[in-house]
Amino acid sequence: MNEKILGILAAVIVTSSAYGADFPTRPVTLMVGFPAGGANDVMARAVADVLSEDWGQPVVVENIPGATGGVALNRLSRASADGHTIAMATAAIMAVRPALTLDFEAEYGFDPTDDIAPVALLSEQSFMLVATKSLPVNTFEELLDYARENPGQLNYSTTGEGGTPHLIGMIVDAETGIEAQAIPYGGEMEALTAVIGEEVQLGYSLYSRNIQAQIESETVKPLVATAAQRLGDLPDVPILAEYPDLDNFAATTWFGIFAPAATSPDILAALNDAINEALDDPRVISRFESAGFTPTPMALAAFQDFVPAERARWQESISGLDIDFD
């Protein structure tokens, strides 16, 4: 075997070792931009535990709350691009906020397109507009009629100003000509509890097992879903896109894993493969379900297309709306 062939083989071996074959070579840090104990944290730790077993290396979850996950992503954008530092983030910071914020990089300290690379989708959920038992409406059409007959008398719970439920409510109001006041709460469960307890009349709640249980027990009434298609387990509940004023409008929230933008394609692929395999593990599925979510794995290339498409979709949805959260 001549020296040229030996040199090529040596380069292949080194490249393979450096980019995937022996990855990871040390503990991996998984940053979560939310406090410990919440749904984001539960999902991250479920995946981290299985990855630790599969890789034979610890995957350490580090909670870095702040700015809807922006603090963690700011730190991620400055981390070594070797796959050993990754972060969990949501649609709010990777798609919704960039569409809302005039100078995102100045406010958050990183560019979501140039500084952050999509790795893997963990879960995607749509929302359901639910009403209290006492509100005298049973369908979305009845709600629109009621709102027009009682202007300024409706309110709905949100997970905070500028969050996805708030934006959905603003878009629905703007496109249908109704008026409902957004009432912010500290999180998803608090916002749903407010509807159940009739502190508010309506709420755009994540369509998770938590809201499914409330619908089944008839503590709230489902009016309309924000999914792109009718939900299989509630086929009689319409979607927003079926209404002329909201033609083609759909809204979901999602949770994903991201890496520094300079991370090599081979490492990104290795991470995606490992995470998708973990999402099929019964233990991960069980822990996701305990937090009210369902794993929705996605191939790397598809997720890399999905994130910017989501950002563009939100930009289109809010264009022309008078929104100022600063």
C-alpha positions as CSV (number, residue, x, y, z in Angstrom):
1,M,0.0,0.0,0.0
2,N,1.6,3.3,-1.1
3,E,2.0,6.4,1.1
4,K,-0.7,8.3,-0.7
5,I,-3.4,5.7,0.1
6,L,-2.1,5.4,3.7
7,G,-2.4,9.2,4.0
8,I,-6.0,9.2,2.8
9,L,-6.9,6.4,5.1
10,A,-5.3,8.2,8.0
11,A,-7.3,11.4,7.2
12,V,-10.5,9.5,7.0
13,I,-9.9,7.8,10.4
14,V,-9.0,11.1,12.1
15,T,-12.1,12.9,10.6
16,S,-14.4,10.0,11.6
17,S,-13.0,10.1,15.1
18,A,-13.2,13.8,15.4
19,Y,-16.8,14.2,14.0
20,G,-19.1,11.5,15.2
21,A,-17.6,8.1,15.7
22,D,-16.3,8.7,19.2
23,F,-18.8,11.5,20.1
24,P,-19.1,12.5,22.9
25,T,-15.7,12.3,24.4
26,R,-16.6,14.0,27.7
27,P,-19.7,15.1,29.6
28,V,-22.3,17.0,27.7
29,T,-24.0,20.1,29.1
30,L,-27.7,20.5,28.2
31,M,-28.8,24.0,29.1
32,V,-32.5,24.7,29.8
33,G,-33.7,28.3,29.7
34,F,-36.4,27.7,32.3
35,P,-36.5,26.9,36.1
36,A,-36.2,23.3,37.3
37,G,-39.5,21.4,37.7
38,G,-41.4,22.8,34.8
39,A,-42.4,20.9,31.6
40,N,-39.3,22.1,29.7
41,D,-37.1,20.8,32.5
42,V,-38.9,17.5,32.8
43,M,-38.5,16.8,29.1
44,A,-34.9,17.8,29.0
45,R,-34.0,15.6,32.0
46,A,-35.9,12.6,30.5
47,V,-33.8,12.9,27.3
48,A,-30.6,13.6,29.2
49,D,-30.9,10.4,31.3
50,V,-31.3,8.1,28.3
51,L,-28.5,9.9,26.4
52,S,-26.2,9.4,29.4
53,E,-26.9,5.7,29.3
54,D,-26.5,5.4,25.5
55,W,-23.3,7.5,25.3
56,G,-21.6,6.3,28.5
57,Q,-21.0,10.0,29.3
58,P,-22.9,12.2,31.7
59,V,-25.4,14.6,30.2
60,V,-25.7,17.4,32.8
61,V,-28.8,19.6,32.7
62,E,-28.1,23.2,33.7
63,N,-31.1,25.5,34.3
64,I,-30.4,29.0,33.2
65,P,-33.8,30.8,33.3
66,G,-34.4,34.2,31.8
67,A,-35.8,36.1,28.8
68,T,-38.0,33.2,27.7
69,G,-34.9,31.0,27.2
70,G,-32.8,33.8,25.7
71,V,-30.2,33.9,28.5
72,A,-29.4,30.2,27.9
73,L,-29.2,30.7,24.1
74,N,-27.0,33.7,24.5
75,R,-24.5,31.5,26.4
76,L,-24.9,28.7,23.9
77,S,-24.0,31.1,21.0
78,R,-20.6,31.6,22.7
79,A,-19.9,28.0,23.6
80,S,-17.4,25.7,21.9
81,A,-19.0,24.3,18.7
82,D,-18.0,20.7,19.4
83,G,-21.4,19.3,20.4
84,H,-20.6,19.1,24.1
85,T,-22.7,22.1,24.9
86,I,-26.3,22.1,23.7
87,A,-29.5,23.8,24.8
88,M,-33.2,23.3,24.9
89,A,-35.3,26.1,23.5
90,T,-38.9,26.8,22.5
91,A,-40.8,28.4,19.6
92,A,-41.2,31.5,21.7
93,I,-37.6,32.5,21.6
94,M,-36.6,30.9,18.3
95,A,-39.6,31.9,16.1
96,V,-42.1,34.1,17.8
97,R,-39.8,36.7,19.5
98,P,-37.6,37.1,16.5
99,A,-40.7,37.9,14.5
100,L,-41.8,40.4,17.1
101,T,-38.6,42.2,18.0
102,L,-37.2,44.9,15.7
103,D,-33.6,44.4,16.7
104,F,-33.5,40.9,18.3
105,E,-29.7,40.6,18.4
106,A,-29.4,43.9,20.3
107,E,-32.0,42.9,22.8
108,Y,-31.0,39.2,23.4
109,G,-27.3,39.2,22.5
110,F,-27.4,36.6,19.7
111,D,-28.8,36.1,16.2
112,P,-31.2,33.1,16.1
113,T,-30.3,32.3,12.5
114,D,-26.5,33.0,12.4
115,D,-25.5,31.9,15.9
116,I,-27.7,28.9,16.7
117,A,-28.1,25.6,14.8
118,P,-31.2,23.5,15.0
119,V,-30.5,19.9,16.2
120,A,-33.7,18.0,17.1
121,L,-37.4,18.6,17.7
122,L,-38.6,17.1,21.0
123,S,-42.3,17.9,21.0
124,E,-44.8,20.1,19.1
125,Q,-48.3,21.0,20.5
126,S,-51.2,23.0,19.2
127,F,-53.5,25.1,21.3
128,M,-57.2,24.8,22.2
129,L,-59.4,27.7,22.9
130,V,-61.5,26.7,25.9
131,A,-64.3,28.4,27.7
132,T,-65.7,28.3,31.2
133,K,-68.8,26.2,31.9
134,S,-70.8,29.3,32.7
135,L,-70.0,31.3,29.5
136,P,-73.2,31.0,27.4
137,V,-71.4,29.7,24.3
138,N,-70.7,26.2,23.0
139,T,-69.1,26.9,19.7
140,F,-66.6,29.3,18.2
141,E,-69.4,30.9,16.1
142,E,-71.4,31.5,19.2
143,L,-68.4,33.0,20.8
144,L,-67.9,35.5,18.0
145,D,-71.6,36.4,18.1
146,Y,-71.5,36.9,21.9
147,A,-68.3,39.0,21.6
148,R,-69.9,41.3,19.0
149,E,-73.1,41.6,21.1
150,N,-71.1,42.3,24.3
151,P,-68.1,44.4,23.2
152,G,-65.3,44.6,25.7
153,Q,-66.8,42.0,28.1
154,L,-64.6,39.0,27.3
155,N,-61.2,38.1,28.7
156,Y,-58.8,35.2,28.3
157,S,-55.8,33.9,30.2
158,T,-52.3,33.9,28.8
159,T,-48.9,32.6,29.9
160,G,-47.5,36.2,29.8
161,E,-47.3,39.2,27.6
162,G,-46.0,38.4,24.2
163,G,-46.3,34.7,24.6
164,T,-47.9,32.5,22.0
165,P,-51.4,32.3,23.6
166,H,-51.3,36.1,23.8
167,L,-50.4,36.5,20.2
168,I,-53.0,34.0,19.1
169,G,-55.6,36.0,20.9
170,M,-54.4,39.3,19.4
171,I,-54.5,37.8,15.9
172,V,-58.0,36.3,16.4
173,D,-59.3,39.6,17.7
174,A,-57.7,41.6,14.9
175,E,-58.9,39.3,12.1
176,T,-62.5,38.7,13.4
177,G,-63.1,42.2,14.7
178,I,-63.9,41.1,18.3
179,E,-62.3,42.5,21.5
180,A,-61.1,40.4,24.4
181,Q,-58.7,41.4,27.2
182,A,-55.6,39.3,27.8
183,I,-55.0,38.4,31.5
184,P,-51.4,37.2,32.0
185,Y,-50.5,34.4,34.4
186,G,-47.3,32.8,35.4
187,G,-47.4,29.7,33.3
188,E,-49.5,27.2,31.4
189,M,-51.0,25.5,34.4
190,E,-51.8,28.8,36.1
191,A,-53.5,30.0,33.0
192,L,-55.6,26.8,32.6
193,T,-56.5,26.9,36.3
194,A,-57.8,30.4,35.9
195,V,-60.3,29.1,33.3
196,I,-61.3,26.1,35.4
197,G,-61.8,28.4,38.4
198,E,-63.7,31.0,36.3
199,E,-61.3,33.8,37.1
200,V,-61.4,34.4,33.3
201,Q,-63.8,33.3,30.7
202,L,-61.5,31.9,28.0
203,G,-58.0,30.5,27.6
204,Y,-55.8,29.4,24.7
205,S,-54.3,26.3,26.4
206,L,-51.7,23.9,25.1
207,Y,-53.5,20.8,23.8
208,S,-51.8,18.4,26.1
209,R,-53.0,15.6,28.4
210,N,-53.7,18.3,31.0
211,I,-56.4,20.0,28.9
212,Q,-57.6,16.7,27.5
213,A,-58.5,15.6,31.0
214,Q,-60.4,18.8,31.7
215,I,-62.3,18.5,28.5
216,E,-63.2,14.9,29.3
217,S,-64.4,15.8,32.8
218,E,-66.4,18.8,31.3
219,T,-64.8,21.4,33.5
220,V,-64.1,23.5,30.4
221,K,-65.7,23.6,26.9
222,P,-63.5,23.2,23.8
223,L,-64.4,25.8,21.1
224,V,-61.7,25.8,18.5
225,A,-58.2,24.3,17.9
226,T,-55.2,26.1,16.4
227,A,-53.8,23.0,14.7
228,A,-53.4,22.8,10.9
229,Q,-55.9,19.9,10.8
230,R,-58.7,18.8,13.0
231,L,-57.5,16.7,16.0
232,G,-58.1,13.0,15.7
233,D,-59.5,12.6,19.2
234,L,-61.8,15.7,18.9
235,P,-62.9,15.5,15.2
236,D,-66.0,17.7,15.9
237,V,-64.0,20.6,17.2
238,P,-63.2,23.0,14.3
239,I,-59.8,24.7,13.6
240,L,-59.3,28.4,13.2
241,A,-58.2,28.0,9.6
242,E,-61.7,26.9,8.7
243,Y,-63.0,30.4,9.3
244,P,-62.8,32.9,6.4
245,D,-61.2,35.7,8.5
246,L,-58.5,33.2,9.7
247,D,-57.9,31.4,6.5
248,N,-54.8,29.2,6.7
249,F,-53.9,30.5,10.2
250,A,-52.4,27.8,12.5
251,A,-50.3,28.1,15.6
252,T,-48.3,25.6,17.6
253,T,-45.6,25.8,20.2
254,W,-42.6,23.4,20.1
255,F,-39.5,22.4,22.1
256,G,-36.2,21.6,20.5
257,I,-32.5,21.1,21.0
258,F,-30.0,23.5,19.6
259,A,-26.2,23.8,19.2
260,P,-23.7,26.6,18.4
261,A,-24.0,27.5,14.7
262,A,-20.4,26.4,13.9
263,T,-21.0,22.8,15.0
264,S,-20.0,20.4,12.2
265,P,-22.8,18.7,10.2
266,D,-21.5,15.2,11.4
267,I,-21.9,16.2,15.0
268,L,-25.3,17.7,14.4
269,A,-26.4,14.5,12.7
270,A,-25.0,12.4,15.6
271,L,-26.9,14.4,18.1
272,N,-30.1,14.3,16.1
273,D,-29.9,10.5,15.7
274,A,-29.2,10.0,19.4
275,I,-32.0,12.3,20.5
276,N,-34.5,10.8,18.1
277,E,-33.6,7.3,19.4
278,A,-34.1,8.5,23.0
279,L,-37.5,9.9,22.1
280,D,-38.6,6.4,21.2
281,D,-37.6,5.0,24.6
282,P,-40.6,4.1,26.6
283,R,-39.2,5.8,29.7
284,V,-38.9,9.1,27.8
285,I,-42.4,8.7,26.4
286,S,-43.7,8.1,29.9
287,R,-42.0,11.1,31.4
288,F,-43.1,13.4,28.5
289,E,-46.7,12.2,29.0
290,S,-46.4,12.9,32.8
291,A,-45.7,16.5,31.8
292,G,-48.6,16.5,29.4
293,F,-46.6,16.2,26.1
294,T,-46.0,13.7,23.3
295,P,-42.5,13.2,21.7
296,T,-42.5,14.2,18.0
297,P,-39.1,13.4,16.6
298,M,-38.0,14.9,13.3
299,A,-35.1,14.3,11.0
300,L,-32.2,16.8,11.1
301,A,-32.8,18.3,7.6
302,A,-36.5,18.7,8.3
303,F,-35.9,20.5,11.6
304,Q,-33.4,22.8,10.0
305,D,-36.0,23.8,7.5
306,F,-38.8,23.8,10.1
307,V,-37.3,26.5,12.4
308,P,-36.9,29.3,9.8
309,A,-40.2,28.4,8.3
310,E,-41.9,28.9,11.6
311,R,-40.2,32.2,12.1
312,A,-41.4,33.4,8.7
313,R,-44.9,32.1,9.4
314,W,-45.2,34.1,12.6
315,Q,-43.8,37.2,10.9
316,E,-46.5,36.9,8.2
317,S,-49.2,36.3,10.8
318,I,-48.4,39.4,12.9
319,S,-47.5,41.7,10.0
320,G,-49.9,44.7,10.1
321,L,-50.8,44.2,13.7
322,D,-50.1,47.0,16.1
323,I,-48.0,45.1,18.6
324,D,-45.6,46.8,21.0
325,F,-44.4,44.9,24.1
326,D,-41.4,47.1,24.9
